[in-house]
Amino acid sequence: MTTNLKISLGIGAVVALILALIVAAVVMFGDGRAQTPATDSTARTAPAQFLVREDSHRLSTAADGKVTLVEFLDFECEGCGAVFPHMERIRAEYAGRINLVVRYFPMPGHRNADLAARVAEAAARQGEFEVMYTRLFETQTQWGEASESKEAFFLDLAERAGLDMAAFKRDLDAPATAERVRKDQGDGLALGVQGTPTVFFNGSPLDVEPSYDNLKAKIDAVLRS
């Protein structure tokens, strides 16, 4: 084997390794943007144990369980903020008729995403998840995309919500709260979630954009059947 050939093979191996690492990073972390609707090859039913757990946060519950929406979200994600009013409209219109579940999936590129998830979970420990979920999205433009910690802002949100602040601060920093967020993240990764928002409709990745009209059409089709 010539010296030039050996060098060429060595360079090729390095390039292949770099490309493999880039692909792995994209699969693991994504980019925080809304995902492309699933194709036929990915639109299969996801394992139920990763979609909804006993302690998952439910914003709406239906006795018949004919429709279940599960959203993996990042409170700092602008795409999730854009989807929020659509989900709220669906939640109001189909209250008690569908299951609507939200799961934490903070993206590593967002400075305050993990903190915001822990804020929501600390509020949940006082039975106020829904209140904090709503306020985090309603105020997203005031704290999202910041390069510094917005903990003071979140503490003010909690105080304005009337939470027990001593308990809230304790839960915010508790290892169990961080672990709860990590568990949701782990389920998302097991399901192939790469970015946010990612929505599952009756166990399959949503194959359309999660707009009000698209969600309504899918829900109505199932409820009428």
C-alpha positions, 0 to 999 in steps of 0.5 A, a space after each residue: 500500500 502506497 503512502 498516499 493511499 494510506 493517508 487517503 484512507 486515514 482522512 476518509 476514516 476521520 471524515 466518516 467518524 465526524 459525520 457519524 458524531 454529527 448525526 448522533 448529536 442531531 438525533 439526541 438533541 434536535 434543534 428545538 423547532 417543531 418537527 416535520 410531520 411524520 411520514 408513513 414509515 414513522 407513523 406507528 403506534 408508540 409504546 404506551 408506557 413511554 407516552 403516558 405515565 401515572 404521574 403525567 400531567 393531564 390538562 383534560 381527561 375523558 372517561 371513554 379515552 377515545 382521543 389522547 393527545 400527548 405533547 412533549 414541550 419546552 416552555 422556552 421553545 417559540 414553536 411550543 409558544 405558538 402551539 399553546 393557544 391552539 392547544 388551549 382552544 382545543 382544551 376548552 372546546 373538548 373539555 372532558 371529551 379528550 385526554 390531553 397530556 403534557 410532558 417535559 422535554 427541555 432542549 439543551 440549547 435553551 438557557 432557562 428551559 430546564 429551570 422552567 420545567 422545574 418551576 412547573 413541577 414545583 408548582 405541581 407539588 402544590 396542585 398548581 401545575 395548570 396555573 404555572 403551565 399557563 403563566 409560563 407560556 403567557 409570559 414566554 416573550 418576557 423571559 425566553 431566549 435570555 442568556 442569564 438565569 430567569 429564576 428571579 422572574 419565575 419566583 415572582 410568578 410563583 409568588 403572584 400565583 399565591 404559592 407557598 414560597 418556602 415550599 416552592 423554593 425547596 421543591 424547585 431545588 429538590 433532586 426529585 424535581 429534577 429527576 421528574 423532568 429527566 424522566 419525561 425527557 427519557 421517555 421522549 428520547 425513547 419515543 424518538 422525540 428530537 425537538 419540540 413541540 412533538 405531539 402524539 395523537 392516539 399513540 402515533 406521531 401527529 402527521 399534520 401541523 398541530 393547528 386548531 383546525 388540524 387537531 379539531 378535524 382529527 378529533 372529530 373524525 374519531 369522536 364521530 366513529 
